[in-house]
Amino acid sequence: AERIAVGGDVIAHAPDGRVVFVSGLLPGERATVRMRSQKARHGFADVEAITTPSSDRRDSPCPHVAAGCGGCDWMHVALDRQRQLRSEIVADAFSHISGLSVPEIISVELPETGYRTTLRVAAGPAGAGFRARRSERLVPVDSCAVAHPRAEELLVEGDFGEADEAMIRVGANTGDRLVLTSPTAEGVRMPEGVMVVGRDELDGGRRAWSHEEINGRRYRISADSFFQASAAGASALVDVVTEALGDRGETVLDAYAGVGLFSKALLDSHDVIAVERSSSATADARINLGPDARVVRTAFERWRPRRVDAAVADPARRGMGKAGVARLLDADPARIVLISCDAAAAARDVGLLVQRGATVRSMTLVDQFPGTSHVELVTVLDGPRS
Protein backbone atom coordinates (compact mmCIF):
# COMPACT_ATOMS: atom_id res chain seq x y z
CA ALA A 1 0.00 0.00 0.00
CA GLU A 2 1.41 3.36 -1.03
CA ARG A 3 -0.68 6.38 -0.08
CA ILE A 4 -4.11 7.42 1.08
CA ALA A 5 -6.74 8.55 -1.42
CA VAL A 6 -9.70 10.90 -1.16
CA GLY A 7 -12.46 8.85 0.43
CA GLY A 8 -10.17 6.97 2.81
CA ASP A 9 -9.09 4.03 0.67
CA VAL A 10 -5.40 3.26 0.18
CA ILE A 11 -3.83 3.21 -3.28
CA ALA A 12 -1.94 -0.05 -3.85
CA HIS A 13 -0.72 -2.10 -6.78
CA ALA A 14 -1.67 -5.65 -7.65
CA PRO A 15 1.05 -8.09 -8.82
CA ASP A 16 0.11 -7.33 -12.45
CA GLY A 17 0.75 -3.61 -11.87
CA ARG A 18 -2.89 -2.56 -11.83
CA VAL A 19 -3.85 0.25 -9.41
CA VAL A 20 -6.15 -1.02 -6.66
CA PHE A 21 -8.09 1.11 -4.18
CA VAL A 22 -8.25 -0.93 -0.96
CA SER A 23 -10.61 -0.33 1.96
CA GLY A 24 -9.34 -1.07 5.45
CA LEU A 25 -5.63 -0.81 4.64
CA LEU A 26 -2.96 1.65 5.80
CA PRO A 27 -0.04 3.06 3.80
CA GLY A 28 2.99 0.79 4.10
CA GLU A 29 0.98 -2.34 4.84
CA ARG A 30 0.93 -5.50 2.75
CA ALA A 31 -2.19 -7.64 2.56
CA THR A 32 -4.14 -10.21 0.62
CA VAL A 33 -7.33 -8.63 -0.67
CA ARG A 34 -10.61 -9.60 -2.24
CA MET A 35 -11.48 -7.72 -5.43
CA ARG A 36 -14.85 -6.03 -5.20
CA SER A 37 -14.92 -4.68 -8.74
CA GLN A 38 -12.46 -4.33 -11.60
CA LYS A 39 -12.01 -2.03 -14.56
CA ALA A 40 -9.44 -1.99 -17.31
CA ARG A 41 -6.87 0.10 -15.47
CA HIS A 42 -7.87 -0.09 -11.80
CA GLY A 43 -9.94 -2.00 -9.30
CA PHE A 44 -11.52 -1.82 -5.85
CA ALA A 45 -10.85 -4.32 -3.09
CA ASP A 46 -11.40 -5.19 0.57
CA VAL A 47 -8.80 -6.60 2.95
CA GLU A 48 -8.89 -10.34 3.65
CA ALA A 49 -5.70 -10.65 5.71
CA ILE A 50 -2.93 -8.25 6.76
CA THR A 51 0.46 -9.84 6.12
CA THR A 52 2.60 -6.83 7.14
CA PRO A 53 0.72 -4.55 9.57
CA SER A 54 1.53 -0.92 10.24
CA SER A 55 2.52 0.26 13.69
CA ASP A 56 -0.37 2.74 13.30
CA ARG A 57 -2.94 -0.07 13.17
CA ARG A 58 -4.96 -0.61 16.34
CA ASP A 59 -7.73 -2.91 17.51
CA SER A 60 -11.05 -1.24 16.78
CA PRO A 61 -12.66 0.28 19.88
CA CYS A 62 -16.06 -0.56 18.35
CA PRO A 63 -17.22 -4.21 18.34
CA HIS A 64 -19.53 -3.67 15.38
CA VAL A 65 -16.78 -3.01 12.84
CA ALA A 66 -16.07 -6.75 12.67
CA ALA A 67 -19.74 -7.34 11.78
CA GLY A 68 -19.40 -4.99 8.82
CA CYS A 69 -20.84 -1.72 10.17
CA GLY A 70 -19.97 0.96 7.65
CA GLY A 71 -20.54 3.97 9.87
CA CYS A 72 -16.85 4.50 10.72
CA ASP A 73 -14.21 3.44 8.22
CA TRP A 74 -11.06 4.33 10.21
CA MET A 75 -11.65 2.67 13.57
CA HIS A 76 -8.55 0.55 12.86
CA VAL A 77 -6.28 3.62 12.62
CA ALA A 78 -4.52 5.16 15.63
CA LEU A 79 -5.96 8.59 16.40
CA ASP A 80 -2.78 10.61 15.77
CA ARG A 81 -2.29 8.83 12.44
CA GLN A 82 -5.88 9.61 11.45
CA ARG A 83 -5.09 13.31 11.73
CA GLN A 84 -1.91 12.94 9.70
CA LEU A 85 -3.75 11.00 7.00
CA ARG A 86 -6.43 13.68 6.67
CA SER A 87 -3.71 16.25 6.02
CA GLU A 88 -2.20 13.90 3.43
CA ILE A 89 -5.60 13.49 1.74
CA VAL A 90 -5.93 17.28 1.47
CA ALA A 91 -2.39 17.78 0.16
CA ASP A 92 -2.81 15.00 -2.40
CA ALA A 93 -6.17 16.33 -3.61
CA PHE A 94 -4.79 19.84 -4.07
CA SER A 95 -1.70 18.56 -5.88
CA HIS A 96 -3.62 16.39 -8.34
CA ILE A 97 -6.78 18.49 -8.87
CA SER A 98 -5.72 22.13 -8.71
CA GLY A 99 -1.93 21.86 -8.89
CA LEU A 100 -1.59 23.86 -5.68
CA SER A 101 0.67 23.13 -2.76
CA VAL A 102 -0.92 23.60 0.64
CA PRO A 103 0.44 25.56 3.62
CA GLU A 104 1.12 23.85 6.92
CA ILE A 105 -2.30 22.57 7.97
CA ILE A 106 -3.56 23.38 11.45
CA SER A 107 -5.54 20.63 13.18
CA VAL A 108 -8.28 21.25 15.75
CA GLU A 109 -8.64 18.13 17.87
CA LEU A 110 -12.06 17.09 19.18
CA PRO A 111 -13.32 14.16 21.33
CA GLU A 112 -13.03 10.71 19.76
CA THR A 113 -16.18 9.21 21.31
CA GLY A 114 -19.70 10.31 22.19
CA TYR A 115 -19.63 13.30 19.84
CA ARG A 116 -22.29 12.77 17.16
CA THR A 117 -25.53 14.58 17.94
CA THR A 118 -27.03 13.68 14.56
CA LEU A 119 -27.27 10.04 13.41
CA ARG A 120 -28.69 8.69 10.18
CA VAL A 121 -29.65 5.09 10.82
CA ALA A 122 -31.34 2.16 9.11
CA ALA A 123 -33.98 -0.06 10.69
CA GLY A 124 -35.64 -3.39 10.06
CA PRO A 125 -37.08 -6.45 11.81
CA ALA A 126 -33.66 -7.22 13.32
CA GLY A 127 -33.40 -3.79 14.93
CA ALA A 128 -31.73 -0.49 14.15
CA GLY A 129 -28.16 0.20 13.10
CA PHE A 130 -26.10 1.23 10.11
CA ARG A 131 -25.54 0.02 6.57
CA ALA A 132 -22.48 -2.01 5.71
CA ARG A 133 -20.01 0.04 3.68
CA ARG A 134 -21.03 0.30 0.02
CA SER A 135 -24.02 -1.95 0.71
CA GLU A 136 -27.69 -1.83 1.64
CA ARG A 137 -27.18 -4.59 4.21
CA LEU A 138 -28.32 -3.55 7.67
CA VAL A 139 -25.92 -4.16 10.55
CA PRO A 140 -27.93 -3.93 13.82
CA VAL A 141 -26.01 -2.45 16.77
CA ASP A 142 -26.47 -2.43 20.53
CA SER A 143 -24.06 0.47 21.06
CA CYS A 144 -22.35 3.25 19.09
CA ALA A 145 -19.01 4.59 20.24
CA VAL A 146 -19.28 7.90 18.37
CA ALA A 147 -22.90 8.72 19.20
CA HIS A 148 -23.80 11.23 21.89
CA PRO A 149 -25.19 9.19 24.80
CA ARG A 150 -28.69 10.66 24.43
CA ALA A 151 -28.68 9.79 20.73
CA GLU A 152 -27.28 6.32 21.40
CA GLU A 153 -30.16 5.67 23.81
CA LEU A 154 -32.72 6.26 21.06
CA LEU A 155 -30.79 4.16 18.55
CA VAL A 156 -30.50 1.19 20.88
CA GLU A 157 -33.72 1.35 22.89
CA GLY A 158 -36.15 2.97 20.47
CA ASP A 159 -38.73 1.00 18.50
CA PHE A 160 -38.69 2.19 14.89
CA GLY A 161 -41.98 0.54 13.95
CA GLU A 162 -42.57 0.47 10.21
CA ALA A 163 -39.73 2.87 9.39
CA ASP A 164 -36.71 1.66 7.43
CA GLU A 165 -34.62 4.81 7.90
CA ALA A 166 -34.40 7.50 10.56
CA MET A 167 -32.54 10.63 11.52
CA ILE A 168 -31.87 11.06 15.24
CA ARG A 169 -30.95 14.58 16.36
CA VAL A 170 -30.26 15.65 19.94
CA GLY A 171 -29.39 19.01 21.45
CA ALA A 172 -26.25 18.37 23.47
CA ASN A 173 -26.70 21.68 25.28
CA THR A 174 -30.51 21.90 25.36
CA GLY A 175 -31.69 18.32 25.95
CA ASP A 176 -34.05 18.43 22.94
CA ARG A 177 -34.45 15.17 21.02
CA LEU A 178 -36.09 14.67 17.63
CA VAL A 179 -36.51 11.55 15.50
CA LEU A 180 -37.50 11.79 11.83
CA THR A 181 -38.53 8.42 10.42
CA SER A 182 -39.06 7.37 6.81
CA PRO A 183 -41.39 6.66 5.20
CA THR A 184 -43.70 6.95 8.21
CA ALA A 185 -43.77 7.20 12.00
CA GLU A 186 -46.40 4.48 12.22
CA GLY A 187 -45.59 2.18 15.15
CA VAL A 188 -42.54 4.19 16.26
CA ARG A 189 -42.06 4.26 20.03
CA MET A 190 -39.54 6.50 21.77
CA PRO A 191 -39.00 7.64 25.37
CA GLU A 192 -41.18 10.40 26.75
CA GLY A 193 -40.21 13.88 25.64
CA VAL A 194 -38.82 12.85 22.25
CA MET A 195 -40.45 14.53 19.25
CA VAL A 196 -41.24 11.92 16.59
CA VAL A 197 -42.30 12.89 13.07
CA GLY A 198 -42.70 10.86 9.89
CA ARG A 199 -41.41 11.84 6.48
CA ASP A 200 -44.97 11.57 5.19
CA GLU A 201 -46.10 14.12 7.80
CA LEU A 202 -43.41 16.62 6.80
CA ASP A 203 -44.36 16.16 3.17
CA GLY A 204 -47.94 16.90 4.20
CA GLY A 205 -46.98 20.24 5.72
CA ARG A 206 -46.27 19.48 9.38
CA ARG A 207 -43.43 21.47 10.96
CA ALA A 208 -41.12 19.96 13.55
CA TRP A 209 -37.90 21.23 15.06
CA SER A 210 -35.43 20.98 17.92
CA HIS A 211 -32.96 23.42 19.43
CA GLU A 212 -29.23 23.50 20.07
CA GLU A 213 -26.96 26.01 21.77
CA ILE A 214 -23.53 26.72 20.30
CA ASN A 215 -21.15 29.05 22.15
CA GLY A 216 -24.08 30.32 24.18
CA ARG A 217 -26.27 31.08 21.16
CA ARG A 218 -29.57 29.25 20.67
CA TYR A 219 -30.58 27.86 17.27
CA ARG A 220 -33.85 26.42 16.03
CA ILE A 221 -33.23 23.52 13.65
CA SER A 222 -36.12 22.09 11.64
CA ALA A 223 -36.25 18.37 10.94
CA ASP A 224 -35.51 19.04 7.27
CA SER A 225 -32.69 21.53 7.91
CA PHE A 226 -28.99 20.71 7.81
CA PHE A 227 -26.92 21.20 10.96
CA GLN A 228 -23.40 20.15 11.86
CA ALA A 229 -23.25 16.56 13.12
CA SER A 230 -21.77 17.46 16.51
CA ALA A 231 -22.11 20.38 18.89
CA ALA A 232 -18.35 20.35 19.54
CA GLY A 233 -17.67 20.44 15.81
CA ALA A 234 -20.10 23.31 15.26
CA SER A 235 -18.48 25.26 18.09
CA ALA A 236 -14.99 24.69 16.69
CA LEU A 237 -16.04 25.78 13.21
CA VAL A 238 -17.65 28.95 14.55
CA ASP A 239 -14.45 29.76 16.45
CA VAL A 240 -12.26 29.29 13.35
CA VAL A 241 -14.60 31.36 11.15
CA THR A 242 -15.03 34.26 13.57
CA GLU A 243 -11.29 34.41 14.25
CA ALA A 244 -10.52 34.44 10.52
CA LEU A 245 -12.97 37.28 9.87
CA GLY A 246 -12.20 39.24 13.02
CA ASP A 247 -13.26 42.86 12.58
CA ARG A 248 -12.52 42.95 8.85
CA GLY A 249 -15.09 45.39 7.50
CA GLU A 250 -18.73 45.94 8.29
CA THR A 251 -20.67 43.70 5.89
CA VAL A 252 -20.26 39.92 5.72
CA LEU A 253 -21.88 37.56 3.22
CA ASP A 254 -22.88 34.14 4.61
CA ALA A 255 -23.30 32.00 1.49
CA TYR A 256 -25.10 28.64 1.90
CA ALA A 257 -26.06 29.96 5.33
CA GLY A 258 -28.25 27.08 6.51
CA VAL A 259 -30.00 27.89 9.80
CA GLY A 260 -27.57 30.75 10.45
CA LEU A 261 -24.84 29.01 12.46
CA PHE A 262 -22.12 31.45 11.37
CA SER A 263 -24.38 34.44 10.78
CA LYS A 264 -25.57 34.51 14.37
CA ALA A 265 -22.02 34.54 15.69
CA LEU A 266 -21.04 37.30 13.25
CA LEU A 267 -23.98 39.55 14.12
CA ASP A 268 -22.16 40.77 17.21
CA SER A 269 -19.77 42.84 15.10
CA HIS A 270 -20.96 42.78 11.46
CA ASP A 271 -23.90 43.45 9.22
CA VAL A 272 -24.82 40.06 7.74
CA ILE A 273 -26.40 38.97 4.47
CA ALA A 274 -27.41 35.29 4.72
CA VAL A 275 -28.20 33.45 1.49
CA GLU A 276 -29.83 30.00 1.62
CA ARG A 277 -31.95 27.97 -0.83
CA SER A 278 -33.67 25.52 1.57
CA SER A 279 -37.12 26.69 2.65
CA SER A 280 -36.90 25.03 6.08
CA ALA A 281 -33.39 26.33 6.79
CA THR A 282 -34.36 29.83 5.63
CA ALA A 283 -37.34 29.81 7.99
CA ASP A 284 -35.03 28.73 10.82
CA ALA A 285 -32.48 31.40 9.94
CA ARG A 286 -35.12 34.11 10.12
CA ILE A 287 -36.07 32.95 13.61
CA ASN A 288 -32.47 32.52 14.73
CA LEU A 289 -31.20 35.82 13.37
CA GLY A 290 -34.23 38.02 13.93
CA PRO A 291 -34.44 41.43 12.27
CA ASP A 292 -30.71 42.16 12.56
CA ALA A 293 -29.70 40.16 9.45
CA ARG A 294 -30.91 40.17 5.88
CA VAL A 295 -31.94 36.61 5.01
CA VAL A 296 -32.36 35.87 1.30
CA ARG A 297 -33.99 32.66 0.13
CA THR A 298 -32.49 31.70 -3.21
CA ALA A 299 -29.89 29.41 -4.71
CA PHE A 300 -26.61 31.21 -4.12
CA GLU A 301 -25.72 30.96 -7.81
CA ARG A 302 -28.83 33.08 -8.56
CA TRP A 303 -28.28 35.64 -5.80
CA ARG A 304 -28.01 39.22 -7.04
CA PRO A 305 -24.59 40.20 -5.68
CA ARG A 306 -23.69 43.35 -3.83
CA ARG A 307 -20.26 44.38 -2.58
CA VAL A 308 -19.30 43.02 0.83
CA ASP A 309 -16.22 43.28 3.01
CA ALA A 310 -15.88 39.58 3.75
CA ALA A 311 -17.59 36.27 2.98
CA VAL A 312 -18.02 32.85 4.51
CA ALA A 313 -19.21 29.93 2.36
CA ASP A 314 -20.27 26.49 3.62
CA PRO A 315 -21.57 24.68 0.53
CA ALA A 316 -22.80 21.10 0.28
CA ARG A 317 -20.34 18.24 -0.27
CA ARG A 318 -20.04 18.93 -4.02
CA GLY A 319 -18.63 22.40 -3.27
CA MET A 320 -19.37 25.76 -4.88
CA GLY A 321 -18.31 24.94 -8.43
CA LYS A 322 -17.65 27.51 -11.13
CA ALA A 323 -21.01 29.28 -10.78
CA GLY A 324 -20.77 29.61 -7.02
CA VAL A 325 -17.18 30.82 -7.09
CA ALA A 326 -18.03 33.39 -9.75
CA ARG A 327 -20.98 34.69 -7.74
CA LEU A 328 -18.88 34.89 -4.56
CA LEU A 329 -16.18 36.90 -6.32
CA ASP A 330 -18.83 39.18 -7.86
CA ALA A 331 -19.38 40.38 -4.28
CA ASP A 332 -15.66 41.35 -4.17
CA PRO A 333 -14.88 40.31 -0.56
CA ALA A 334 -11.45 41.17 0.82
CA ARG A 335 -11.47 38.03 3.02
CA ILE A 336 -13.02 34.65 2.18
CA VAL A 337 -13.56 31.72 4.55
CA LEU A 338 -14.48 28.48 2.79
CA ILE A 339 -15.72 25.43 4.71
CA SER A 340 -15.41 22.19 2.72
CA CYS A 341 -16.54 18.70 3.75
CA ASP A 342 -14.80 17.00 0.81
CA ALA A 343 -11.11 17.34 -0.03
CA ALA A 344 -11.64 17.08 -3.79
CA ALA A 345 -14.34 19.77 -3.73
CA ALA A 346 -12.06 21.99 -1.63
CA ALA A 347 -9.24 21.56 -4.14
CA ARG A 348 -11.52 22.47 -7.05
CA ASP A 349 -13.07 25.50 -5.33
CA VAL A 350 -9.82 26.90 -3.96
CA GLY A 351 -8.19 26.33 -7.35
CA LEU A 352 -10.93 28.37 -9.01
CA LEU A 353 -10.59 31.15 -6.43
CA VAL A 354 -6.82 31.30 -6.86
CA GLN A 355 -7.19 31.39 -10.65
CA ARG A 356 -9.33 34.50 -10.19
CA GLY A 357 -6.72 36.23 -8.02
CA ALA A 358 -7.42 35.06 -4.45
CA THR A 359 -4.53 34.07 -2.18
CA VAL A 360 -4.55 31.23 0.35
CA ARG A 361 -3.65 32.37 3.87
CA SER A 362 -4.30 29.28 6.00
CA MET A 363 -5.95 25.87 6.18
CA THR A 364 -7.46 24.28 9.28
CA LEU A 365 -8.73 20.72 9.63
CA VAL A 366 -11.49 20.54 12.22
CA ASP A 367 -11.33 16.94 13.44
CA GLN A 368 -15.11 16.66 13.62
CA PHE A 369 -15.40 12.96 12.71
CA PRO A 370 -12.76 10.86 14.52
CA GLY A 371 -12.87 7.20 13.49
CA THR A 372 -13.66 8.16 9.90
CA SER A 373 -11.84 9.45 6.83
CA HIS A 374 -14.21 12.43 6.63
CA VAL A 375 -12.46 15.76 6.06
CA GLU A 376 -13.75 19.11 7.37
CA LEU A 377 -11.44 21.79 6.00
CA VAL A 378 -11.55 25.55 6.59
CA THR A 379 -9.55 27.55 4.02
CA VAL A 380 -8.97 31.25 4.62
CA LEU A 381 -8.15 33.37 1.57
CA ASP A 382 -7.58 37.01 0.75
CA GLY A 383 -9.82 38.14 -2.07
CA PRO A 384 -8.42 39.60 -5.31
CA ARG A 385 -8.89 43.18 -4.13
CA SER A 386 -6.86 42.76 -0.91
Salt bridges, closest charged atoms under 4 A:
GLU2 OE2 - HIS13 ND1 2.57
ASP9 OD1 - ARG133 NH1 3.30
ASP9 OD2 - ARG134 NH2 2.92
ASP16 OD2 - ARG18 NH2 3.48
GLU29 OE2 - ARG57 NE 2.73
ASP46 OD2 - ARG34 NH2 3.90
ASP46 OD1 - ARG36 NH1 2.66
GLU48 OE2 - ARG34 NH1 3.58
ASP56 OD2 - ARG81 NE 3.33
ASP73 OD2 - ARG133 NH2 3.61
ASP80 OD1 - ARG83 NH1 3.45
GLU88 OE2 - ARG81 NH1 2.89
ASP92 OD1 - ARG3 NH1 2.88
ASP92 OD1 - HIS96 ND1 3.14
GLU109 OE1 - ARG83 NH1 3.48
GLU112 OE2 - ARG58 NH2 2.72
GLU136 OE1 - ARG131 NE 3.88
ASP142 OD1 - HIS64 NE2 3.09
GLU153 OE1 - ARG177 NH1 2.86
ASP176 OD2 - HIS211 ND1 3.14
GLU201 OE1 - ARG206 NH1 2.85
ASP203 OD1 - ARG199 NH1 3.51
GLU213 OE2 - ARG218 NH1 3.82
ASP224 OD1 - ARG199 NH2 2.66
ASP268 OD2 - ARG217 NH2 2.92
ASP284 OD1 - ARG220 NE 2.79
ASP330 OD2 - ARG327 NE 3.49
ASP332 OD2 - ARG307 NE 3.10
ASP332 OD2 - ARG385 NE 3.34
ASP342 OD1 - ARG317 NH1 3.48
ASP367 OD2 - ARG83 NE 2.97
ASP367 OD1 - ARG86 NH1 2.76
GLU376 OE1 - HIS374 NE2 3.29
ASP382 OD1 - ARG335 NE 3.07
ASP382 OD2 - ARG361 NH1 3.15
